[in-house]
Amino acid sequence: MECFDVGQDGFHGFLHTPAADSDRAARFAGKALIVMGGSEGNENIPRDLGARFAHEGVTALGLCYWNAPGLPRELVEVPVESVERAAGLLRSRGFERIGVYGISKGGELALLAASLMPDISCAVALSPLDHVMPGITGSGSLLSKGVAVRSSWTWRDEPLPCVPGGMCLPYASIVRRSLRGRQLDMRFVYERMLGDATEQSAIKVELIRGPVLLVSPARDSMWPSDEACRRIELRLRAHSHPWEVERLSYGHASHIIVPMDTGMLKLFREERQFPRECAASREDAFGRVLDFLERWR
């Protein structure tokens, strides 16, 4: 694993490279994937899932985009250019095809980055939304967080248009719904915000210059990602997207549909009631991602 930091390299990340003589690596020759986690803002997914991709033969650059040394301390007006710099590093290492893979907030970023950057020619988004969302203030527990007026992202030093925000999280309602449903439930907060969304804040996925894979749980209690994935697919098809578009929806799965066993899984009722089925969904989705990356041309 090779590490990069903002001060020296312009981004914070971990490059995971498969063994050069690996038969698995031959499946993905010339391809590299930028791997991004969600709003948790830690190194777990960039480091651990990036290593899993490398084990399967995929060169993976796990990228942190906030809450790491040299990066914004809140998920507010985060520069998308960190993805661009990571892609530039991979291009300088000789990779001809560069893709992005992100979960949750990282899925939003993956679609956004791919729509903005010609060098990115493949996008995999897990549990994403289809609009640029307002930023998330605070970097600690849920009680420390709020919804910013400002955008989550900037591009070329300008904030990207976002869904209207500027609100305190309705903690009492979140607690009531979570207790009633016996799982973390913040979906209604995002449904309210998306009710005011306009075309201006929509991610222009039709500008992505390559295949797109969308993965979501059928019943996402964190935010309405399954509905967002359906809208993204419809938007791509309405624009006659010339590359492959695939959408996967899993009945037994939670918002965290990556092949990692984390303590967060217990926050979701589906994971507690159907642990084997949810684990199988995570692994199936990962296998389908690998197959998709192999087809990517």
Secondary structure, 3 states (H helix, E strand, C coil): CEEECHHHHCCEEEEECCCCCCHHHHCCCCEEEEEECCCCCCCHHHHHHHHHHHHCCCEEEEEECCCCCCCCCCECCEECHHHHHHHHHHHHCCCCEEEEEEECHHHHHHHHHHHHCCCEEEEEEECCCCECCEEEECCCCHHHCEEEEEECEEECCEECCCCCCCEECCHHHHHHHHHHHCCCCCHHHHHHHHCCCCHHHECCHHHCCCCEEEEEECCCCCCCHHHHHHHHHHHHHHCCCCCCEEEEEECCCCCCCCCCCCHHHHHCHHHHHCHHHHHHHHHHHHHHHHHHHHHCC
